[in-house]
C-alpha cells in the first residue's frame, strides 16, 4: 500500500502512505493504469491501538476547504469526531490533491504559468478530480471495500459529488455543515450569506461594545495613512473587514475581541487615531487573515457544475457592491465572512501569482460535472446530515432544499453548534447513533 511510515500517537496507531494519481483524469478510469503527468496523493490511516489487527470498516474523512489538508491529530480526543470514529472504523485521512504532503500547489507553481495555463492547472484541483483520486485509492489500495464517508463543510460538497459519480462505492455517508444548494449558483450563495455577515458583526459588537469603536477607529486610521503588515502586505480597510471570516466558528468572537484588545499602543484599551498600532496586533492580523494557497483561488469555483449559464465573475464582489453597508467608508464598519474579492490578489503577496489564473477562471463557463441531480434523487446510500441552523457559511435553508430532493437522506437541524461543531464530542456521535438506530449501517456492523 505504498507504506511510508508507521508510529503511535497517544491513543492512536498511524500509518502513512502515498500513491500516484493522474494530474488530469480526463480519459482515465479510477482503479486502472494511466499514463501522462501524475501527482502524489498522500494519506494516513488511523486505528485505535486495540483494533490494529481487526478488520474494521473504512471511514474516509472528506476535509473542508477548498484546499484543505487532512487533520493532524494529537490523539483520539484532540478532534472530537476521531475518538468516536476509531471505536468503530479504520479512519482514512487523505491530503486532498494540492495540499499537505500530497503534490503541493503554491504561488511558485502557479506563478510560473500564464493565465490560461494556470487556470487549466487549477481546474484539476476541484471536486471531480478530488473524488476520482479517492475512488482510485479505494479500488487500488483497499481492494474495493466500501467507504463510509464523513464530510465536513466542503467535504459535504465532495460527498454529493461522490454520490453523483460513484454511488456504489459508499456504504453510508455523514455530512456536517456541508450540504450545498443543487443546482449550484455562487451568486445565490452570497445573496444569502452577506445578510448573515451583517448579523454576525452586530452580534459581535453588541457583545463587546468597546470593539465597535476600535474597529471604526482602525478603519479611519487605515483610510488616512499607509500601514504595512509584518509580511510586507498593505494593511487596508478591506483586509481589516476579513477578520469576520471566522465568525461562523466558536469561540471566534472572543479571539477577535482579544486581538482588538491589544491593537493600540496607548495601553488603556481605548481607541485612538493618534496611538501607534502594536507589533503584536499587526502580527496577529497577518495570522488571522491569511489562508492556505488554494483556499481563496478556488473558493468561488466550488459552486461551478458543468456548463454555466454565465461566468462566475467575482460573485461575492458583485453582491457586495449592491450592499452599501459593507463599504470601506461605512460606519459602523461591517466585517465580511467567507468570501473572496479581487483586491486580495492585488494586496496579498501570497495570492498575487494566482491573479492571472483566477481572473481567467472567472470568465470561464465550462467546468467538470460535480453534481448529477437525477442520480441524487435516485440515491439509495444512507445520508445523514447535520445542518446548523445559524451556519454563517452554508445557508441552512438552501441545504434543506437540497436534502429534500436527495433519496434516502436524513437530517438533523440544530442551533447548538456553529460550523465547526464536528470538532466537539457530540455531533458525529449523534449522527452515528441515529444511523445505527435506523439500521442504515447494517452492511457494516
CORHUSUL-V42757 format. One record per backbone hydrogen bond with DSSP energy under -0.5 kcal/mol. NH is the residue of the N-H (numbers start at 1). CO is the residue of the C=O. E is the energy in kcal/mol with one decimal. If there is no record, write none. Layout:
nh = <NH/NH>
co = <CO/CO>
e = <E/E>
This chain:
nh = <4/5/7/9/12/13/14/15/16/17/18/19/21/23/24/25/28/32/39/41/42/42/43/44/45/46/47/48/51/52/54/56/57/58/59/60/60/61/61/62/62/63/73/76/78/79/80/81/82/83/83/84/85/86/87/88/89/90/91/91/92/92/93/93/94/94/95/96/96/98/99/102/103/105/109/110/111/112/112/113/118/119/120/121/122/123/124/125/126/129/130/131/132/133/134/135/136/137/138/139/140/141/142/142/144/145/147/148/149/150/151/152/152/153/153/155/156/157/158/159/160/161/162/163/164/165/166/169/170/171/172/173/174/175/176/177/180/189/190/191/192/192/193/194/196/197/198/199/200/201/202/203/204/205/206/207/208/211/212/212/213/214/215/216/217/218/219/220/221/222/223/224/224/225/229/232/234/235/236/240/241/242/242/243/244/245/246/247/249/252/255/256/257/258/259/260/261/262/262/263/265/267/272/275/278/282/283/284/285/286/287/288/289/290/290/295/296/298/299/299/301/302/302/303/304/305/306/308/308/312/313/318/319/320/321/322/323/324/326/327/330/336/339/344/345/346/347/348/349/351/352/353/354/355/358/359/360/361/362/363/363/364/367/367/370/373/376/377/378/379/382/383/384/385/385/386/387/387/388/389/389/391/395/399/400/401/402/403/404/405/406/407/409/410/412/413/414/414/419/421/423/424/427/430/431/432/433/434/435/436/437/438/439/439/440/441/442/444/445>
co = <16/16/14/12/9/47/7/45/5/43/2/41/39/37/37/23/25/29/21/19/40/95/17/93/15/91/13/86/48/49/51/54/88/146/90/58/148/59/92/60/150/61/71/10/75/75/423/422/79/76/79/80/81/82/84/85/85/57/46/89/59/90/44/91/61/92/42/68/94/103/96/99/40/98/106/106/107/108/109/110/114/115/116/117/118/119/121/122/123/126/126/127/128/129/130/131/132/133/134/135/136/137/137/138/138/142/169/58/172/60/174/62/150/151/176/152/153/153/154/155/156/157/158/159/160/161/162/166/167/147/147/382/149/384/151/386/178/185/186/187/188/189/189/190/192/193/194/195/196/197/198/199/200/201/202/203/204/208/208/209/209/210/211/212/213/214/215/216/217/218/219/220/221/221/233/229/347/227/234/236/237/238/239/240/241/242/243/244/246/249/251/252/253/254/255/256/257/258/259/260/276/264/270/272/263/278/279/280/281/282/283/284/285/286/287/292/292/294/295/296/298/298/299/300/301/303/368/306/365/364/362/314/315/316/317/319/320/322/323/324/327/241/337/341/342/343/343/344/347/348/348/349/351/352/354/355/356/357/358/359/360/361/306/365/368/371/372/373/374/376/171/408/173/383/410/175/385/412/386/387/414/388/393/395/396/397/398/399/400/402/403/376/406/383/385/411/387/412/248/418/420/421/421/426/427/428/429/430/431/432/433/434/435/436/435/435/439/441/441>
e = <-3.6/-1.1/-2.4/-2.4/-2.2/-3.2/-3.2/-1.8/-3.2/-2.6/-1.0/-2.1/-2.5/-2.3/-0.5/-0.5/-2.5/-1.9/-2.9/-3.0/-0.5/-0.5/-2.3/-2.1/-2.3/-3.1/-2.1/-0.6/-2.6/-1.1/-1.8/-1.7/-0.6/-0.7/-2.8/-0.5/-3.0/-0.6/-2.4/-0.5/-2.9/-0.8/-0.6/-0.7/-1.4/-0.5/-2.6/-0.7/-2.0/-1.1/-0.9/-0.9/-2.6/-2.6/-1.0/-1.8/-2.5/-2.7/-2.5/-0.6/-3.1/-0.5/-3.1/-0.6/-0.5/-0.6/-2.7/-0.7/-0.8/-1.1/-2.2/-1.9/-1.8/-1.8/-0.6/-1.9/-2.6/-0.6/-0.7/-2.0/-3.0/-2.4/-2.5/-2.2/-2.6/-1.8/-1.6/-2.1/-0.8/-0.8/-2.2/-2.7/-1.3/-2.2/-1.8/-2.3/-2.4/-2.4/-2.3/-2.2/-2.4/-2.5/-0.7/-0.9/-2.3/-2.4/-2.4/-1.7/-1.8/-2.3/-3.0/-2.1/-0.6/-0.5/-2.4/-3.0/-2.6/-0.9/-2.2/-1.6/-1.8/-1.7/-2.7/-2.7/-1.4/-2.7/-2.6/-1.9/-1.1/-3.4/-0.8/-2.6/-2.8/-2.1/-2.5/-2.6/-0.7/-1.8/-1.9/-2.0/-1.3/-0.5/-1.9/-2.3/-0.6/-2.0/-2.0/-2.0/-2.6/-2.2/-2.4/-2.6/-2.4/-2.6/-2.1/-1.8/-2.3/-1.7/-0.5/-1.2/-0.9/-1.8/-2.5/-2.1/-2.6/-2.6/-2.5/-2.1/-2.5/-2.7/-1.6/-1.2/-0.6/-1.8/-3.2/-2.4/-0.6/-3.4/-0.8/-2.2/-2.3/-1.0/-0.6/-1.8/-1.7/-2.1/-0.8/-1.9/-2.2/-1.2/-1.9/-2.7/-2.3/-2.5/-1.7/-2.6/-1.8/-0.7/-0.9/-1.9/-2.9/-1.1/-0.6/-0.9/-2.1/-2.1/-2.4/-2.4/-2.2/-1.7/-1.8/-2.7/-1.9/-0.6/-0.6/-0.7/-0.7/-1.8/-0.7/-0.7/-0.8/-0.8/-0.8/-1.2/-1.3/-0.5/-2.1/-0.5/-3.5/-0.6/-1.8/-2.3/-2.3/-2.7/-2.2/-1.4/-2.2/-0.5/-2.3/-2.1/-0.8/-2.3/-1.8/-1.2/-1.4/-1.7/-2.9/-2.0/-0.6/-1.1/-1.6/-0.6/-1.8/-1.7/-2.8/-2.8/-1.9/-2.3/-2.4/-0.6/-1.2/-1.3/-1.8/-0.6/-0.5/-0.6/-2.5/-1.9/-1.6/-0.9/-0.6/-2.2/-2.6/-0.5/-2.6/-2.7/-0.6/-2.6/-0.6/-0.7/-2.3/-2.0/-0.6/-2.2/-2.6/-1.7/-2.0/-2.7/-1.9/-1.9/-1.6/-2.5/-1.1/-2.7/-2.8/-0.5/-2.3/-0.5/-2.1/-1.7/-1.9/-1.9/-0.5/-2.5/-2.4/-3.0/-2.4/-2.2/-2.2/-2.4/-2.7/-1.7/-0.8/-1.0/-2.2/-0.6/-1.3/-1.8/-2.3>
